[in-house]
Amino acid sequence: MPVTVDVRDPEAGAAALDEVFADLLRVDELFSTYRAGSEVSRIDRGELRPEDASADVRLVLDLCERYERATRGWFSARAGGRLDPSGLVKGWAVDRACAILERHGARNYLVDAGGDVAARGHAGAGLPWRVGIRHPVRRTMVARVVLASDLAVATSGTYEKGAHVLDPRTGLPATDVVSMTVVGSDIVEADVHATAALAMGRSGLELIEDLDGYEAYAIFPDLRASWTSGFDALCEPADAG
């Protein structure tokens, strides 16, 4: 997936970026469901017991279980009967990247990994970062723009991989919503709940409405949109250029 790291602090130099991308590669090696030799693939095939996996894999699997309970089963790393913690790993990897950047002195930066965005500080001169929610059909357009400073923006949708999020109750692809964006302070929380809310369909907005400190924006197959009560306050006006 495409990864963008934009750092506006001169204190954080090339070494910070090198460490971030090296860590992202390691995360991919551990968790990729496309790599036959990844620990996740080996666990899925029964070749590696979860308790014998690396510390990071054990941590992520524990987090998956915690969020499965917290979302009443709507987030599940085994929704299709196959181990796939991707709905959490992407946000977790972004969070790790942020920690690396901050160790190197970065305070104003943006990390975007395939639609999971963490924006910290400002883009410049006190200006917030502008994070666009991509239009599901018109690829060069955005549906809304979130004005983000110390915010996470996570989108789960059918843009690139089709209807790949499964309804854990049926095991079938979730198709009632084509894009679900969740905005809040923590990228892992936002990522997990974007996946869970997409799986829930039209009632997914209610899940986020009840999640303190988080807002959501949903686009449906007819390209109509709906959002939680506090979402507009986080955005550029809808008619802004």
N, C-alpha and C positions, 0 to 999 in steps of 0.2 A: 504494500500500500504506500501511497505517497506520504512522506513525512516532511514537514516544514518547521524549522526552528528559526525564529527571528529575535535576536537579542539586541537591545538598544543601549546596553551598558558597555563602554569600552573596557571596563575592568575584566570582563569575562571574554577571554580570547579564544583562539583556535583550539586550545587544549580542552576547553569546556565542551565544545561541539564534538571533538573527537571522542571524548568520553561518553557523551550522550548517544552518539550513533553506534559506538561499540556496544553499549548496554542494550540498545534496541535490537541489534543483531543477536546478542545472547538470548534475549527474551524470545525472539523468533525461533531460535534453535531449540529452546526448551518447550515452547507451547504451540508451535505451528501444527495444525491438523493436516497440512499438506506435505510435511516432511515425515517420511516413514520412520526415521530414527529419532524424532523428538520424544521427549519423555511422555508427553501427552498421548502421542500415537502408540507408544509402547504400553502405557497403562490401558489404553482403550482395547488393545489386542490381548491383554492379559499377560504380557511379557514382563511387566514391572508392577510390583505392588505399590499402591499410593504411599504407604508408610516407608517404602524404600527409596522414594523419589528424592530429588534435591530439596533443600530447605525452601527455595522460592516456589517450587511446584506445590509442595505441601501447604505453604501459606496461601497460595491462590485457591487451591481446592477447598481449604477451610473457609476462605472468604466466600466462595461460591455457595457452600452449604449455609453459611450465615445469611446471605442475601436470598437464598431460596426460601428460607424460613420467614425472613422479613417481608418478602413480597407475596407470601402465601402461595408459593409455588410458581408464580408467573415468570420469575427468572429461574432458569434451570440449566445447568451445564450438561444435562443429559436429556434434554427435551425430545430429541429424536432417537433416543436409545444409544447414542454414540457420545463419548466424552468430547465436549467442545466448550471450553471456558472462554472463548473469544469475546463474549459479551461483557466480560470483566477485564480480561487481560489488556485490551487496548488502553482503557482508562488507567489501569494500574501501571502500564509502561510509560504513559505520559506523566503520571505522578512521579515516577522514578526519574524521568528526564528533568522535571522541575527541580527535584531535590539536588540533582547533580549541578544544574545551572546555578542554583543558589549557593552551593558550596564554593563555587568559583566567583561569587560576588555579584551575580546577575540579580536585578530587582525589577527590571522592566523588560519583559520578554513574552513571547507567544510560542507555544508548541502545538502543532496540529498534526495528528496522526490519523489520517483517513476519516476526518470528520469529528474526531474527539479533540477539543481545543481547550487548552488552559492558557488564560491570559492574565498576566500579573503586571501590576504597576500601570504604566502608561506607554502609549505609542510614541509620545513626544509632546513636550510643552503642555503637560497636563491633560492631553487628549486621551480618551479611552481607545482601546482597540476596537475596530469594527469587524465583527464576525458575522459573515453572511450565512443565512440558511438557504441552501441551494434549491432552486425551483426543480421539482421532480421531472419536468418535461423539457422546459426551456433551459438548456444546459449553461447558457451564458448569462442567465438571470438569477437573481436571488429573490426569495419570497419575503424575507424580513432581514433586518440587520440588527444584531444585538450589540449594544455599546458596553463593552466588557472591560472592567478593571478589577482584578482579583476575582474573576469569575471563571467557571468552567462551562463549556457548551458542548453537549454530546448529542449527536444525531444518529438515530438508527432508522434505516430505510431501505428501499429497494433500488437505489440509484445504480449501484455497481453490480451487485450479486443477485438481483432479483429478489423474490420473496423467500429469503433464506432464514428468517426468524420463524421458529416453529411455535405453535400454540402447544404448551406442555400438556394441556388436558387432552388434546386429540392427536398430537404428533404431526398435524398437518400445517402447511405454511400459513402464517398469519397474513391476511390480505385485506383486512378492513381499513387499514391505515397504510399509506405509502411512505410517510415520513413522520417521525416523532423526535422532536428536539427537547431536551431537558437542560435547564440552566440553573446553576447554583454554585455553591462555594467549592465543592469537592468533585473532582473529575471522576473518581471511581463511583461515587454515589450517583452522579449524573449519568454515567455510562450504563450502569446496571439498570437504573430505572427507565432509561430510554428504551432498552431492550425489553424490559418487563411490560412497559406501557404499550409498546408496539404489539407485543404478543396478545395483550388484552383487547386490542381493537379500540373501538370508539369509547369504551369505558376507561381506557388508560389515562385519560386526562384527569379523571376523578382520583386515581392513585396518586398523581403528582399534586393535585390540589390539596390533598391531605398530608403531603410531605413538607414539613416546615422548612422554609427557606429555599424552596425550589419551585420553578415555574416551567411550563411546557407549551409547545406549539405543535399542533398536529395538522397534517395535510392528508386529505382523504382521496380515494381513487377518482372522484369527480372533480378534483383539484380545488374543492372548497377547503377552507381551513377553520380551525377552532383553537382556542387557547385558554389557559388558566387565567384567573382573575388578576394576577399581578404581572403578567407577561409584558403587557404594553409598556409598563414603567421602565423596563429594562432595554427598550428598543428605540432606535431611530424612528421618527414618525413614518407611518407606512407610505406616505406620499412624498417623502424626502428624496431628493435626487441622489 
